């Protein structure tokens, strides 16, 4: 089975970070620090390292032990591997010390393609879905104990699934009959029996699997904490690039950047323009994959990269 992971928006992500004024103003003798919050299979990390001087430091995070194993095979003294969520990045670097941060959200191709990980609704495997298989409940274990209300809430909130109640009811009915879904195809088949209509080309189980994966791995909570940590760690003039793959992620990123790129002034307060406090971030842009990239890698079709720069003079 081909489990090659093709990094999305690779050239665009490298350009967004490396072309930032802070990095381009550095000489090759200065000690740059970059963070890749989701190593995956190392595509973005290796591309960034290829552009960095020998004195640079790259800190790469991943919750997935398989990803960590791949990272440890890279023979580069500049690369420092951390088996942890990027939400904890502020525990591994000093405030105001980082020259660029990349977050490539979502799930990697090998995680989907390797059936034993439990992420795919097209391949038979244990219903696991944990990115870090060292901790936490599997999706199957959670479904065996969650209430109908909890299951409905998760599938509706994280999957934006309009049949969430019916799916939860069907899961609980199977559970009470001693037939709780324990494999990916058991759950996918159960969901398909309830979801009668779906967008063209989309599997009926897509939204349910997305919801469970996000919930089991606390992905949105990690994202919110990671964005706050990134703002603290970035030097003034450094850049943050975030690649998201669905509306829930992108909404959080968009709102965070918008919030920190404006300054609220109480109405009626007499302030001259030159006296206005400066916002923490400047939004650089929003980038989507090219038609060619989507044709070559269909998994890139929903990707959006948002880039922002910490303003000179801004403090965390």
N, C-alpha and C positions, 0 to 999 in steps of 0.2 A: 504493500500500500504506500502511495506517495504522501508523506506527511510534511513536505517542504512548506515552510512558512514564507510567504512573500510579504515583506513589510509594505504597508500602505503609505503613500505620499512620502516615499523615502527621500528623494532629492529635495522635495519641498521642505521637509522637516529639517534636513541638514542645512539647507540654505537659510531658513528662518532663524535658526540658532547661530550659525557661524557668521552670518552677515550682520548680526547685531552690533551696534556701535561699541559695546564694551569689549567684545572679543576681537573685532577688527582693529581696535586701537592698541591691543596688547602686543608686545614683542614676543618672540618665541622663547624668551628666557623666563617669562613670568609664569607663575603657577596657576593655571586655569583649573576650575572645578566645574564639571558638568554632571548632571544627574539624569539617568534614564530610569524612570519610575517603573517601567514594565519591560524587562529584558526580553521576554518571550523566547525567540531563538536567535536574538542578537543582531538582527538586520540593521536596525537604527544605531545600535551601540557601535558596531564595527564601522559603519559609514562615518559616524562622528569621530571615532578614534583616528580614522584615516586622515582627518583634516586638522587634528590637534597636534601641538608640539610634544616633544618627548617629556617635557616637565609637567604636562597636564595630568589631571586625575579625573577618572570617570567612575562615578558610583552608580552601580546598576542594581535595582531591586527586583525581586520577583517572589511571589508566594508559592509558586509551583516548583516542586523538587526536581522535576524533569528539566525545567528551564535552568535551574541552578547547576545541574549536572553538565548541561551544555556550556554554560558560562565558564565553568571551572576548567574546561578544556582549552580555553583561549589563553595563549601564552603572551600576555601583555602586562607588564608591571604597572601600567597606568590604570588598569581595570580593577576595581574593588567590588566584589560581589556580596550582596546582602540578601539572605533568605528572610524576607519580611515584606510587609505591604509598604507601598510608597506613602501611605498615610502616616507612617512613622519616620519619614525622611528627616524631620527636624531633630531626631535623636542621633543622627549620624553626621551632621554638619553644623557649623556655627551660623548664627543669624548673620545675614549680609555677606556671606562668604562664597556664594555660588554664582557662576557666570552664565548658566543656562540650564533649563529643566525641560525635559520632554516627557509627556505622559501619553502613551498609546493605549487607550482603554479597550475594554472588551476582552475577547478570547482569541487565542492564537489558533492557526489552522491545525497544528498537531493535536491540540486539546480536543478539537471537534472530530478530527479524523481517527483518533485512537479510541476504539470502542470501549475499552476498559475504563476510560475516564468518566463515562456516563453523561457526556454533554450532547451527544447526537441522538436525534429522534429517528434517524435513518439506519442506525447500526445497533445491533443487540449488544448490550453490556449492562453491568450493574448500575443501578440508578444512584450514582455517587454525586457528581457535579462539584466536588470540592476542588478548588485550585490548590490549596494546601492540604494534602491528604494526611498530614500529621495531626490535624486538630479539627474539632467541630463535628456536627452531625452530617451524615450524608442526606441527600434529598429523600431517599427511601425512608430513613429513620425519622426524618421530620414529618413526612406524610403519615407515618404510622401513629403519631402522637398529637398532631395539630388538630384543633377544632375546625368544624366546617367554616366558621366565621374567619378564623385565621387563614385558612387555605384560600377562601374567597378573596380576602383582603390582599394577600400576596399576589395572586394571579391577576387581580384587577389593577392593583397599584403598579406593579413592576412589569406586567406584561400588557397592560392596557387592553385586556381581553374582555369583550362584552359578554362572553358566556362563562365568566368566572364562577358565578354561583352554581350553574349547572355542572361544571367540571368538578367543583369541590364536592357537590352532592354525590356525584358518581364515584369519586375517589373514596368517600366515606362509606358509601354503600358496599363497595368492593371490600373495604377494610373490615366492615362488620361481618361480612360473609367469609372472612379468613383469606381473602384474595387480594390483599393490599399490593399495589404494583411495586415490584422489587427490581425490575429491569427497565431499560429505556423503551424498548418496543412495547412492553406491557402498558406503560403509561401513555405512550404515543397512540396506541390502539384505543385505549380507553377515552382519551381526549377526542380522537377522531369520531368516536361513536356519539359524542355529544355535540361537537361543533359541526353543524351541518352546512354552514356557509363560510366562505373564506375568500380573501383577496386572490385574484388570479395568480397562479404560480407559487402561492404560499402554502406550506404544509399546515394542516389544522393545529398541529402541536407546537408550532413555532413560538407563539406568544407565551404559552404555558412553560415551555422549557426555558425561555429567556427569563421569565419571572422567577422561577425557582433558582436558576443559576445566580441571578443578581442578589436574591435574598440570602441564599446559603452562604455566599461569599461576601456579603455586606458591601457590595460594590459601590453603591451610591453614598453610603456613609464614609467609605474610604476616600471617595472622590472629594467629598466636601472637606474632609479633614486634610487631605493631600493638597488641595488648592490653598488652604490657609497656611499650611506649612511652607509651601512653595513661595508664597508672598513674603514670608518671614525670612527665608533663606536667600532669596535673590539679592544681589548687589544692585544698587541704582545703575541703570543702563543695561541690566541683564534681561534676558527674554525667557518667557514661558510659552511653550507650544503644547497644545492638547488636541489629540485626535480622538474623536468620539464616533460611535457607530449607531446610536439610536437616539430618539428625541429626549428620553429621560436624562441621559448623560449630557447631551448638548445643551439642554435647557439649564442645567446646573452650571455648566461652564460659562455659558453666555451671561447668565444673571450675575455670576461672581465677577466676571470681567467688567460688566457694565457698572456694577455697584462700586467697584474700586477704581473706576476711571472717571468718576464724577465727584464733585464736592457739593455737599448740601449746605446752602447758606440760608439761615432763617429769614423769612420774608420781612421786608422792611428794614433790615439791618443796613446802615449806610456803609458800604464797602466799595472802594475804588478797585478797578480791574487789577491794578498792580499789587493790591493788598490781598487778593484772593489766595486762600491756601491752595496748594497744589495737590491734585489727585495722586494716588499711589501708582496707578497703571495708565499707560497709553495703549489703546487697542491698535494693533498693527494691521490685522486683516483676518479674513475668513477664506479658507482655501478648500476646494473640493478636487477630487481626482479628475484627471483628464479623461476624455473619451477613450483614448488608447489604453490607459491603465485599467479602466473598468472592463474593457473588452478582454484584456489579457488576464485580469484578476477580478472576476465578478464579485468577490467578497469585499471589494473596495467601494462598491457602488453607493453605499450609504454613509461613507466616511466624510467627516467634516473636521478640518483643523483650524483652530482659532489660536491666534498668536497675539501676545501682549508683551509690552516692555515696561519694566519698572522705571519710573521717572527718575531722572537725576535729581538728587536732593531729597527724594522720598525716603522715609524711614518705615520700618515694619511696624 
